Amino acid sequence: MKTLLPLALAALIAAPASAACIAEYKAKRDNPLELFYGTAQIGGPCNLAQARAQLRGQLASQGLTLLKVLSVRQQ
């Protein structure tokens, strides 16, 4: 029983640190013009600059251009 309490406390403390960062964005594809709205999980710091950097590459691999990161939030 004594070993379960420290493990339970460690799990509670570690949970917020591993929370996912979700970015909300707008993107487009040309010829013909298509507009997209989506959300994606972001690794690293949960901020707009990190979201822009990661989303540009992810979306480019799908033939999309990032227009704007609308928001980022911890989940």
C-alpha positions in Angstrom: 0.0 0.0 0.0 2.8 2.4 0.8 4.3 2.0 -2.7 1.0 2.8 -4.4 0.6 6.3 -2.9 3.9 7.7 -4.4 3.0 6.1 -7.8 -0.4 7.7 -7.8 0.9 11.1 -6.8 3.6 10.9 -9.5 0.9 10.0 -12.1 -1.2 13.1 -11.1 1.8 15.4 -11.2 3.0 14.1 -14.6 -0.4 14.2 -16.3 -0.5 18.0 -17.0 3.1 17.9 -18.4 2.0 15.4 -21.0 -1.1 17.2 -22.1 -1.6 17.5 -25.8 -1.3 20.9 -27.6 -4.0 21.4 -30.2 -3.7 24.0 -32.9 -6.6 25.3 -34.9 -5.8 26.5 -38.4 -6.9 27.6 -41.9 -5.2 26.3 -45.0 -5.8 26.4 -48.8 -5.0 24.4 -51.9 -4.8 26.1 -55.3 -6.1 25.1 -58.8 -8.9 24.9 -58.1 -9.1 27.0 -54.9 -10.1 24.9 -51.8 -10.2 26.3 -48.3 -9.7 24.1 -45.3 -10.2 24.5 -41.5 -8.7 21.9 -39.2 -7.1 21.0 -35.9 -3.8 19.2 -35.4 -1.8 18.0 -32.4 1.5 19.9 -32.0 4.7 18.7 -30.3 7.0 20.8 -28.3 6.1 24.2 -26.8 2.4 25.0 -27.1 2.6 28.4 -28.8 1.7 30.0 -32.2 5.3 30.0 -33.5 5.7 26.3 -32.8 2.3 25.6 -34.4 3.2 27.6 -37.5 6.5 25.8 -37.9 5.1 22.3 -37.6 1.9 22.9 -39.6 3.7 24.4 -42.6 5.6 21.1 -43.1 2.7 18.8 -42.3 0.3 20.7 -44.6 2.8 21.1 -47.4 3.2 17.3 -47.6 -0.6 17.2 -48.3 -0.4 19.9 -51.0 -1.8 22.6 -48.7 -0.6 26.1 -47.8 -1.0 27.3 -44.2 -2.9 30.5 -44.2 -3.3 31.2 -40.4 -3.0 29.5 -37.0 -6.2 30.6 -35.2 -5.4 29.3 -31.8 -3.3 26.9 -29.7 -4.5 25.2 -26.5 -3.5 22.6 -24.0 -5.9 19.7 -23.9 
